[in-house]
C-alpha cells in the first residue's frame, strides 16, 4: 500500500469493464479446452450440413421419384432417397449425443475452474476486505453468480454455433431454390435484429439487479440462520422481524425474476407470428410466379415443398439464436460481477525476492519501529449490496495524510526480545489488538515498519510469517467438524500421537476423552456444542501443534470463570514457554511477572517497564491497577522472581 500523500482515485465501472473485454476473458478461460471445442465445431458443422441436405432430397422425391417428367414413379430411386432421408436423422442424433457430452464436459470444467479461481483469489484478499463485505454477498458471487453462467459455458456457445451454421446453410439453400421467395422470408430481419438489441440491453440491466437482490437474500440467510444469528434473534425476540426482512427481499427478487422473464416475450411472439404466416404468403407469391407475373417459370412443386420445409426449419434455429443472444447479454452482467472480484488486487502481497524465515535461524525478536497505522477505507464493488455505503465505483486507496483522529496507532517504537513475555495493557479502543495484527501482516503499516529478527515483515514470504506467528484470540473459531480435525487444522499431516500431545499440553485431553466419541466428537458450527473454556483450550492445542516461534495472546481468558481460567492459564503457560509472547492483558493480576509491560492509550505507548516499575511511576498502569483491585487484594508475584503463569 502506498505510504505518502493521501489520495482516493475513483475508477468508473465502465472503465473497469472496458479495460479488459468480458468476451475476450471468457475466450481465454476456455482456451485449455480448445481441442474439445474444435471437435464440437466439427460435429455442429457436420450435423448442420446433413440437415440441410434433407430439403434437396425432398425436392428430388417429388420432382424425380414420384412425379418424374418421363412418366410414372421411379420406385428404385424413391427407395434410395427414402433410405437417405431416414439415415440422416440417425447419424445427426449420434453426433448430437457426442456433442452434448463434449459441451457438458467443457462447460462444467470451465465453471469449476472459474469457481476455484475465485475462491483461491478471495483467500488472498486482506482481512480488511472481509471486515467490509458481507459473508453472504461473497457466497452469492461464488454460488449464485457462477451458477448463473452455467448455461453460457455448457450450452450457449454450442447453440450459437449450431444455429448460426444451420441458419446460414438454410439461407444458402433457400437462395439456390428461389431467391425471390428468400427475399420475402427475410425482408423484416433487420427490424428484428434492432429490436433484439434493445431487449438485450434491458435484460442485461435486469440481470444485474436480480443478482444484487439475490446476493442480499443470501446475506440475510447467512446472517439470520447461522447459530449466532438464530441465538441473537431469539434473545431479542426478533424472529418475526427477520422473517419479514427476508420476505421483503424475496418479494423484490420475485418481481425482478418476473420482469426479467417477461422482457422480450412480445418480441418473440411477433417473430413467431411472422414465421407462422410466412408459408401462406409464400403460397400466394408462388401462385403469382407460376402465372409468370413474377418470373417463376422454373418453380416446381418439389421446389415449393423443399422451400417451405427449409423455411420451417429456419424458424426454430433463428428464434433460438435470438434467444441465446439475449441470454449471452444477460450472462455478461454476471461475468462482470465475477471478474470484479477477480480484478481486486490484494492489499497484502508478497514482493519479488521475499526472504523466507527458516526454523533454524528464527529467534523471534519483534520490533516496532516508528509504526503508525490508519485502517484502510472499505473496498467495495460496483453493484454490490453495499453500494449505498461505499459508492458505485471501484476505489484505489492511499491513506497517507489523514486527520489525526483517524489514526489507530501513533509512532509506536518498542522491542520484544526472543523468549520474552511482553504484556500490552490499556483501555478498550487504545489500539492493543490493532498493534498485534501488524505482526502477522493481517494489515500493513501506514508508516514505519514491523520487524521479525531484523527483517521488515513486508520483505518476508507470507507463508514463513504465517508459520512463525501463532495467535490465540478471545473468541476462538472452530469449524463444524471433529475435535481432531479442528486441532489438526494447524498441521494436517500431524499424527494421532502429536494431536494428543498438543491436547495434553492444552489441558483438554482428559475432557475430550470424557466425550463418548472422544476426538471424533463433532464440535458443531463455530464450536457451539462446547463450552467457552473447551473451545479456548482446543484453540490452544491447535497453536501448540503449529509450534510457532512467536505467540500472540489476545485477552484469551477474559470471558472465563475462575476454574476454567485456571486450566486455560496453565495451558497458556505451556504454550508460551520458550517462545516470544505478546499478551494483551485484561486482568492485570495475570501479568505481574511479565518481562516488560507496555501501557497503551489512544494508539500510543505511554509507558513501559516491569510491574513494580510501573506501579511506582503512578501512570496509566498504576491507575488501571487501582481501579481493578480497589475492592480486592491483588496477588503478589513469586518471591523467587520466576515467571508467573501467563494469564491474559
Buried (B, 14 or more C-beta within 10 A) or exposed (E): BEEEEEEEEEEEBEEBBEEEEBEEBBEEBBEEBEEBBEBBBEBBBBBBBBBBBBBBBBBBBBBBBBBEEEEEEBEEBBEEBEEBBEEBEEEBEEBBEEBBEBBBBBBEBBBEBBBEBBEEBBEBBBBBBEEBBBEBBBBBBBBBBBEBBBBBBBBBBBBBBBBBBBBEBBBEBBBBBBEBBBEBBBEEEEEBEEBBEEBBEBBBBBBBBBBBBBBBBBBBBBBBEBBEBEEBBEEEEBEEEBEEBBEEBEEBBEEBBEBBEEBBEEBBEBBEEBBEEBBEEBEEBBEEBBEEEBEBEEBBBBBBBBBBBBBBBBBEBBBBBBBBBBBBBBBBBBBBBBBBBBBBEBBBBBEEEBEEBEEEEBBBBBBBBEBBBBBBBBBBBBBBBBBEEBBBBBBEBBBBEEEEEEBBBBBBEBEBBBBBBBBBBBEEEBBBBBBBBBBBBBBBBBBBBBBBBEBBBBBBBBEBBBBBBBBBBBBBEBEBBBBBBBBBBBBEEBEEEBBBBBBBBBBBBEBBEEBEEEBEBBBBBBBBBBEBBBBBBBBBBBBBBBBBBBBBBBBBBBBBEEEBBBBBBBBBBBBBBEBBBBBBBBBBBBBBBBBBBBBBBBBBBBBBBBBEEBBEBEBBBBEBBEEBBEEEEBEEBEEEEEBBBBBB
